Amino acid sequence: MLSLLFYQIIITLICLWSGILFYKFFRAKKEPRPIIYYLVSGLILLTSLTQIIVLFSPITIYTRLGILGLLILLSIIKRQNTKFFIPEINVSASMILFFIVWTIILLITAGPTMMDDTESYHIQSIKWLQEYGSVPGIVNLHVRFGFNSSWFSSVALFSFSSKTTGGFTVINSVISVWVCYWLIEKFNQFKKGNNVHASFAILSVFIISLAIWPLIRGNAATTNYDFITTSIALILFTEAFFSEKTSPSIEWIIWPAYLLTVRLINFPLLLLSLFAFILFIKQKQSRQLLLPVAYCFLLIIPFIIRSIIIAGYPFYPATYFDFANVDWKADPQITESFLEFIKYYNRVPTTYFDIEQTKALGDAWVPAWFQHLFPFDKIVVLAGFTGILFTGIKLFFQKNNYNKSIIMGLMTLWLISWFIVAPDPRFVYGILLFGTFLLSYHLISFIKDPGSIKFLLNGLIILMIAGLSYYLV
């Protein structure tokens, strides 16, 4: 457990270091950014380097030393006007809560993995990366080995032991810690700004994220790549929704491109990149577009090349844009059958219906889909959809909310795409959690007395500390 704590701190510091360098190259508005921006952007920079390297060689100790040397070199080149910062830490109930949750995450990570995909093919795919790099036609060993995710490269880069599962899940646990810190930091920020309604809403999301197993807790015991999508989507939507002015940022362009390389089902988020691109043009900031757009290509092109190397298709398991004529290509019939399995399995799991039964439902599959969701998924789906619908209707009758309207439109399109392709709630937890945030935000607004809400917030924090301390013990 102590070794896990050490590696969590080391990974966080390296990503923070990388994030500081990232923003030195992408000069934009000199506005203060949350620490989570540096951490996520630093992780993306390291992942982009790893994705290029893995096309030619495996991820070994020499890869890590080479990337470390590159960071040192870049730090020397960009040494001027470097500002090192330490987050202000005040001893408070919310900070006590954070360290309790951090300890829980450490304990869960130190235990066994708790997801069948991690044991069935995630760790195997990661070890292939570490020992052989990108293997042509590896999809022919098993259809799931053809899944290409940049998250596997991140895990391969930061895993510290091939003999224990905790060595592979440590980067996932780090993301859980980052999100907890961001949620608590956001709670304190809203509370300090006397926005008690938003404070209650973000605390509600924190409670739900802890209560639903696959999120903060379950993620810490897997190598799954759903939670990184959840985290980035939730951060992007929350920060953009409460932005005081309609002003684009480079994160709106780069982060969606990164999420596409994490999981192809995230492609609707590229609309945010397009929206930011148009805003940059309209605000006559075209020069600031060149480097972010080039960086997006640097993320996506190696991802496509690697997909072709391991599976023969640029967007496997989808067979669209099949322009690569390679002899190791996955069998088209097997690929189509696998794609069909993914589609119908996510409508109704084979625990309840086999694939043929689900197909026979035709257009009447929605009631069966909702009936067989986990109880916590039913709650978050209903709360998320209600919050998004209510906010969308409210914005329809308001003016001068262009930023928020774009966010709501984007989420709606993403949900429609998700519902058609693969309606498993874990693929869109980020949207559903933000919808839950919106619902809590609007419901608590009916209480007009700020003092009562502050009393409620303090009570919830105390109850969380007590309940999580009991859970920890």
C-alpha positions in Angstrom: 0.0 0.0 0.0 2.9 2.4 0.8 4.4 1.6 -2.6 1.1 2.4 -4.2 1.0 5.8 -2.4 4.5 6.5 -3.5 3.7 5.8 -7.2 0.5 7.8 -7.0 2.4 10.8 -5.8 5.2 10.3 -8.4 2.6 9.9 -11.3 0.8 13.0 -10.1 4.0 15.1 -10.0 5.2 13.9 -13.4 1.8 14.7 -15.0 1.8 18.1 -13.3 5.3 18.8 -14.6 4.3 17.7 -18.0 1.2 19.9 -17.8 3.2 23.0 -17.0 5.4 22.3 -20.1 2.2 21.7 -22.1 0.9 25.2 -21.4 4.3 26.8 -22.1 4.0 25.6 -25.7 0.3 26.3 -26.1 0.3 30.0 -25.2 -3.2 31.2 -24.8 -5.1 33.4 -22.4 -3.1 34.1 -19.2 -6.0 33.1 -16.9 -5.6 30.9 -13.9 -6.5 27.3 -14.6 -7.6 24.7 -12.1 -4.8 22.2 -11.2 -6.9 19.4 -12.8 -6.2 21.1 -16.2 -2.5 20.8 -15.7 -2.8 17.2 -14.6 -5.1 16.1 -17.5 -3.2 18.0 -20.2 0.1 16.6 -18.8 -1.3 13.1 -19.0 -2.4 13.7 -22.6 1.1 15.0 -23.6 2.8 11.9 -22.1 0.2 9.7 -23.8 0.8 11.3 -27.2 4.5 10.7 -26.9 3.9 7.1 -25.9 1.5 6.5 -28.7 4.1 7.5 -31.2 6.9 5.5 -29.6 4.8 2.3 -29.4 4.4 2.3 -33.2 8.1 1.4 -33.4 9.1 -0.2 -30.1 7.7 -1.6 -26.9 7.2 0.4 -23.8 10.2 -0.5 -21.6 12.3 1.1 -18.9 14.3 2.8 -21.6 11.0 4.4 -23.0 10.4 5.8 -19.5 13.9 7.1 -19.2 13.7 8.6 -22.7 10.5 10.5 -21.9 11.9 11.6 -18.6 15.0 12.9 -20.4 12.8 14.7 -22.9 10.9 16.4 -20.1 14.1 17.6 -18.6 15.3 18.9 -22.0 12.0 20.8 -22.5 12.2 22.2 -19.0 15.7 23.6 -19.8 14.5 25.1 -23.1 11.4 26.6 -21.5 13.1 27.5 -18.1 12.3 31.2 -18.3 9.3 32.5 -16.4 8.5 29.1 -15.0 6.3 29.4 -12.0 6.1 26.5 -9.6 3.0 26.4 -7.5 1.7 24.4 -4.6 -2.0 24.2 -4.0 -3.2 26.0 -0.9 -4.2 23.3 1.7 -6.3 24.4 4.6 -7.2 22.0 7.4 -10.9 21.8 6.9 -13.7 19.2 7.0 -13.6 18.9 3.2 -9.8 18.2 3.3 -10.3 15.6 6.0 -12.9 14.0 3.7 -10.5 14.0 0.8 -7.8 12.1 2.7 -10.3 9.6 4.0 -11.4 8.9 0.4 -7.8 8.8 -0.8 -7.1 6.1 1.8 -10.1 4.1 0.7 -8.9 4.3 -2.9 -5.4 3.1 -1.8 -6.9 0.0 0.0 -9.1 -0.9 -3.0 -6.2 -0.6 -5.4 -4.0 -2.7 -3.2 -6.6 -5.5 -3.5 -7.5 -7.7 -6.5 -8.9 -6.4 -9.7 -12.7 -6.3 -9.8 -13.6 -6.2 -13.5 -13.7 -9.2 -15.9 -12.5 -7.1 -18.9 -9.3 -6.2 -16.9 -8.5 -9.8 -16.3 -9.7 -11.2 -19.7 -7.9 -8.9 -22.1 -6.9 -5.4 -20.7 -3.8 -6.6 -18.9 -2.8 -8.9 -21.7 -3.1 -6.0 -24.2 -0.9 -3.9 -21.9 1.7 -6.6 -21.6 1.9 -6.9 -25.4 2.6 -3.2 -25.5 5.3 -3.5 -22.9 7.0 -6.5 -24.5 6.4 -6.2 -28.2 4.8 -2.8 -29.0 2.3 -2.8 -31.8 2.0 -6.4 -33.2 0.6 -6.7 -36.7 -2.6 -8.7 -36.9 -2.8 -9.4 -33.1 -6.6 -9.2 -33.5 -6.4 -12.7 -35.1 -5.4 -14.1 -31.7 -8.6 -12.7 -30.1 -11.1 -10.2 -31.4 -10.8 -8.0 -28.3 -7.0 -7.7 -28.8 -8.0 -5.5 -31.8 -9.4 -2.8 -29.4 -7.0 0.1 -29.7 -7.1 2.6 -26.8 -4.5 5.1 -25.9 -5.4 4.4 -22.3 -3.5 1.1 -22.6 -0.4 3.0 -23.6 -0.8 5.2 -20.5 -1.2 2.2 -18.2 1.8 0.5 -19.8 3.9 3.7 -19.3 2.9 4.1 -15.6 2.6 0.4 -14.4 5.4 -0.4 -12.0 5.1 -4.1 -11.5 4.1 -6.9 -13.9 3.8 -9.4 -10.9 0.9 -7.7 -9.1 -2.4 -6.4 -10.5 -2.0 -3.2 -8.4 1.0 -2.4 -10.6 -1.4 -2.1 -13.6 -4.3 -0.3 -11.8 -2.3 2.4 -10.2 -2.9 5.0 -13.0 -6.7 4.4 -12.7 -6.5 4.9 -9.0 -4.6 8.2 -9.6 -7.5 9.4 -11.8 -9.9 8.6 -9.0 -7.8 10.7 -6.6 -7.6 13.6 -9.0 -11.4 13.6 -9.6 -12.0 13.6 -5.8 -9.7 16.5 -5.3 -11.3 18.4 -8.2 -14.8 17.8 -6.8 -13.8 19.0 -3.3 -11.9 22.0 -4.8 -14.9 22.9 -6.9 -17.2 22.5 -3.8 -15.0 24.9 -1.8 -14.8 27.4 -4.8 -18.6 27.5 -5.1 -19.0 27.9 -1.4 -16.4 30.6 -1.2 -18.2 32.5 -4.0 -21.5 32.1 -2.1 -23.0 29.9 -4.8 -24.5 27.5 -2.3 -26.8 25.9 -4.9 -23.8 24.9 -7.1 -22.0 23.7 -3.9 -24.9 21.4 -3.1 -25.1 20.1 -6.6 -21.3 19.3 -6.9 -21.5 17.6 -3.4 -24.4 15.6 -4.7 -22.3 14.4 -7.7 -19.5 13.5 -5.3 -21.8 11.4 -3.1 -23.2 9.6 -6.2 -19.7 9.0 -7.6 -18.7 7.4 -4.4 -22.0 5.4 -4.0 -22.0 3.9 -7.6 -19.3 1.2 -7.5 -18.0 1.5 -11.2 -17.0 5.1 -10.7 -14.5 6.4 -8.1 -14.1 3.1 -6.1 -14.5 0.5 -8.8 -12.3 2.3 -11.2 -9.4 2.1 -8.7 -9.3 -1.7 -9.1 -9.4 -1.9 -12.9 -7.5 -0.9 -16.0 -10.8 0.2 -17.6 -10.9 3.3 -19.8 -14.4 4.4 -19.2 -13.7 6.5 -16.1 -11.1 8.7 -17.8 -13.8 9.6 -20.3 -16.3 10.2 -17.5 -13.9 12.5 -15.6 -12.8 14.6 -18.6 -16.4 15.0 -19.8 -17.7 16.0 -16.4 -14.8 18.5 -15.9 -15.2 20.0 -19.4 -19.0 20.5 -19.1 -18.9 21.8 -15.6 -16.2 24.4 -16.2 -17.7 25.5 -19.6 -21.2 25.7 -18.1 -20.1 28.1 -15.3 -17.8 30.1 -17.6 -18.8 33.8 -17.3 -18.2 34.5 -21.0 -18.3 32.6 -24.3 -14.6 32.2 -24.9 -13.0 29.2 -26.4 -10.1 27.4 -24.8 -7.5 25.0 -26.2 -8.9 22.2 -23.9 -12.1 22.3 -25.9 -10.1 21.4 -29.0 -7.5 19.0 -27.7 -9.3 17.0 -24.9 -12.1 15.7 -27.2 -9.4 14.5 -29.7 -7.7 12.7 -26.9 -10.9 11.1 -25.8 -11.5 9.8 -29.3 -8.2 7.9 -29.0 -9.3 6.5 -25.6 -12.6 5.1 -27.0 -14.1 5.6 -30.4 -17.6 5.9 -29.0 -16.5 9.4 -27.8 -16.6 10.8 -31.3 -19.6 13.1 -30.7 -17.4 15.2 -28.4 -15.4 16.3 -31.4 -18.3 18.7 -32.1 -17.0 20.7 -29.1 -13.7 20.9 -30.9 -15.5 22.2 -34.0 -17.4 24.7 -31.9 -14.2 26.0 -30.3 -12.5 26.2 -33.8 -15.4 28.4 -35.1 -15.2 30.6 -32.0 -11.4 31.1 -32.4 -12.0 32.2 -36.0 -14.9 34.5 -35.1 -12.9 36.1 -32.3 -9.9 36.6 -34.8 -7.6 34.3 -32.9 -6.6 32.2 -35.9 -3.0 32.1 -35.0 -3.7 30.4 -31.7 -5.4 27.6 -33.6 -2.4 26.3 -35.5 -0.6 24.4 -32.8 -3.7 22.9 -31.1 -5.0 21.6 -34.4 -1.6 20.2 -35.3 -1.5 18.5 -31.9 -4.9 16.9 -32.5 -3.5 15.3 -35.7 -0.5 14.2 -33.6 -2.9 12.4 -31.3 -5.3 10.9 -33.9 -2.9 9.9 -36.7 -0.7 7.5 -34.6 -3.9 6.1 -33.1 -5.3 5.3 -36.6 -1.9 3.9 -37.8 -1.8 1.6 -34.7 -5.4 0.4 -35.3 -4.4 -0.6 -38.8 -1.3 -2.4 -37.5 -3.1 -4.5 -34.9 -6.5 -5.0 -36.6 -6.3 -3.9 -40.2 -9.1 -1.4 -39.9 -8.6 2.3 -38.9 -11.6 2.3 -36.6 -11.9 -1.3 -35.5 -14.4 -2.9 -34.8 -16.2 -0.6 -37.1 -15.3 -1.3 -40.8 -15.9 2.2 -42.1 -13.2 4.0 -44.1 -11.5 0.7 -44.8 -8.6 2.0 -46.9 -5.8 -0.2 -45.7 -5.0 -3.3 -47.8 -3.0 -5.4 -45.4 -2.9 -9.2 -45.3 -3.4 -9.5 -41.5 -6.8 -7.8 -41.6 -9.4 -9.2 -39.2 -11.9 -11.4 -41.0 -14.8 -9.2 -42.2 -17.5 -11.7 -41.2 -16.1 -12.3 -37.7 -15.7 -8.5 -37.3 -19.4 -7.9 -38.4 -20.5 -10.6 -36.0 -18.5 -9.1 -33.2 -19.9 -5.6 -33.9 -23.4 -7.1 -33.8 -22.7 -8.7 -30.5 -21.5 -5.4 -29.0 -24.7 -3.7 -30.3 -27.2 -6.1 -28.8 -25.2 -7.0 -25.7 -25.4 -3.4 -24.6 -29.1 -3.3 -25.2 -29.8 -6.3 -23.0 -26.9 -8.3 -21.3 -26.7 -12.0 -22.2 -27.2 -12.6 -18.5 -30.9 -12.1 -19.2 -31.4 -12.6 -23.0 -29.2 -14.2 -25.6 -28.3 -12.1 -28.6 -31.0 -13.7 -30.8 -33.7 -12.9 -28.2 -32.6 -9.3 -28.1 -32.6 -9.0 -31.9 -36.1 -10.5 -32.0 -37.3 -7.6 -29.8 -36.8 -5.2 -32.7 -37.8 -1.6 -31.8 -39.3 -2.8 -28.6 -36.0 -3.3 -26.9 -36.0 -0.1 -24.8 -38.3 -1.4 -22.0 -36.2 -4.5 -21.6 -33.0 -2.4 -21.6 -34.3 -0.2 -18.8 -35.7 -3.2 -16.8 -32.4 -5.0 -16.7 -30.2 -2.0 -15.8 -28.6 -2.1 -12.4 -30.7 -0.1 -9.8 -28.0 2.6 -9.5 -27.9 2.9 -13.3 -31.7 3.4 -13.4 -31.4 6.2 -10.8 -28.5 8.0 -12.6 -30.1 7.6 -16.0 -33.4 9.1 -14.8 -31.7 11.9 -12.9 -29.3 12.7 -15.7 -31.9 12.8 -18.4 -34.3 14.8 -16.3 -31.6 17.4 -15.4 -30.6 17.8 -19.1 -34.2 18.0 -20.3 -35.2 20.6 -17.7 -32.1 22.7 -18.3 -32.6 22.5 -22.1 -36.2 23.7 -21.8 -35.2 26.5 -19.5 -32.4 27.7 -21.8 -34.8 27.6 -24.7 -36.8 30.5 -23.2 -33.7 32.5 -22.2 -31.4 34.6 -24.2 -27.6 35.3 -24.0 -26.8 31.8 -22.9 -25.0 30.7 -26.1 -22.3 28.9 -24.2 -24.7 26.8 -22.2 -27.0 26.1 -25.1 -24.0 24.7 -27.1 -23.1 22.4 -24.2 -26.7 21.2 -23.9 -27.0 20.6 -27.6 -23.7 18.7 -27.7 -24.8 16.4 -24.8 -28.1 15.7 -26.5 -26.4 14.6 -29.7 -24.0 12.5 -27.8 -26.8 10.8 -25.9 -28.7 10.1 -29.2 -25.5 8.6 -30.7 -24.9 6.5 -27.6 -28.4 5.2 -27.5 -28.2 4.0 -31.1 -24.7 2.5 -31.0 -24.2 1.0 -27.5 -26.5 2.1 -24.7 -24.5 1.0 -21.7 -24.7 3.8 -19.1 -20.9 3.5 -18.2 -20.1 4.9 -21.6 -21.8 8.2 -20.8 -21.5 8.5 -17.1 -19.9 11.9 -17.6 -23.0 13.3 -19.2 -25.3 11.6 -16.8 -23.4 12.9 -13.8 -23.5 16.4 -15.2 -27.2 16.0 -15.8 -27.6 14.9 -12.2 -25.6 18.0 -11.2 -28.0 20.2 -13.1 -31.0 18.5 -11.6 -29.7 19.0 -8.0 -28.8 22.6 -8.9 -32.3 23.4 -10.0 -34.1 21.5 -7.2 -32.1 23.1 -4.4 -32.8 26.5 -6.0 -36.4 26.2 -4.6 -34.9 26.8 -1.1 -34.5 30.5 -0.9 -32.7 30.7 2.5 -28.9 30.4 1.9 -28.4 29.8 5.6 -30.5 26.6 5.5 -28.5 25.3 2.5 -25.1 26.0 4.3 -26.4 24.1 7.3 -27.4 21.2 5.0 -23.9 21.3 3.4 -22.1 21.2 6.7 -24.3 18.3 7.8 -23.7 16.3 4.6 -19.9 16.8 5.0 -20.0 15.5 8.6 -22.2 12.5 7.6 -19.8 11.7 4.7 -16.8 11.8 7.0 -18.5 9.6 9.5 -19.9 7.1 7.0 -16.7 6.8 5.0 -14.7 6.4 8.2 -16.9 3.5 9.1 -16.6 2.1 5.5 -12.8 2.5 5.7 -12.6 0.6 9.0 
